[in-house]
Amino acid sequence: MYVRILAIFRRTRGHSFLGCGISRHDRNFGDTMNRFGGALSSDAMGYLLLEFTPDVKHFFRKHAPKKNLKMEEKLPIPAEDKP
């Protein structure tokens, strides 16, 4: 007989270790660690993107051709979205 356990956790941005293995039928240690590692790496990638996206945008903006910059000035871009 299979019993499913429902647990509610408060989650801010990351994943809960316990939430990775509590409601799965194949609850063994290796599978739980595999899911936990995937959740951890996806959170790390998200934080890296948040941290370095402005730098990457600035790099491409700085090296953009002058013709593209002039065209961009004519577009109706809101002030908060301008680089």
N, C-alpha and C positions, 0 to 999 in steps of 0.2 A: 504494500500500500504506500502510495506516495503522498506526502503531506507538504503542501506549499506554505511557506512562512511568509507573511507580509510584514514588512517593517518600513516605517516612514522615518527618513532622516532629513534633517535640515541640511541643505546643500547650498553653498554660496556660489562657488565657481567650479570647484574640483569635484572629484568623484569620491565616494566613500569606499574604503577597502571592504567593509562588511557587505555593502550593497553589491559588490562584484560577485559574490558567491552565495548569497543567502537564498535566492529564489530560483536557482538553477537545479535541474534534475541531475546533471552530471557534476555534482559538487565534490570534486577531489582537489587536492592542493595544487597540482600542476595547472589544471584548467583555470582555477581561481587566480593564480599568479599570472597566467597568460593574459587574462582579461584585465587584471589590475595594472599590469605593465602597459597594455594598450591604452587604458584610460589615462595613466600617468604621462605617457608620451604625447597623447593628443593634447592634454592640458599644457604641457611644456611647449609644444609647437604654437599653441594659441598665444601663450605669453610672449614667445619670441616674436611672433608676428605683430603683436601690439607694441612691443618695445622698439622694433627696428623698421616698421613701415614708414614712419615719418622720415627717417634717414634715407631710405631707398627712394621715396618720392622726391626728396630734396636733390639727391644725386641725379636722377633722371631729369628733373626740372632744370638743374644747372647746366646740363649738357644737351639740352634740347635745341634744335635749330631755331634761329631767330624768326624764321617764317612761321613756325608753329606757335611761338610765343605771341606774335602779333595777331594771329588768328584767335588765339585763346583770349586775348584782351577784348575782342569784339563779342565774345559769347556772353550770354546773361548768366554768369555763375554767381550764386550767392556768396557773400563775403566770408561766411564761416567755412565754405568749401574750397576757397582759394588757397593755394599752397603758400 
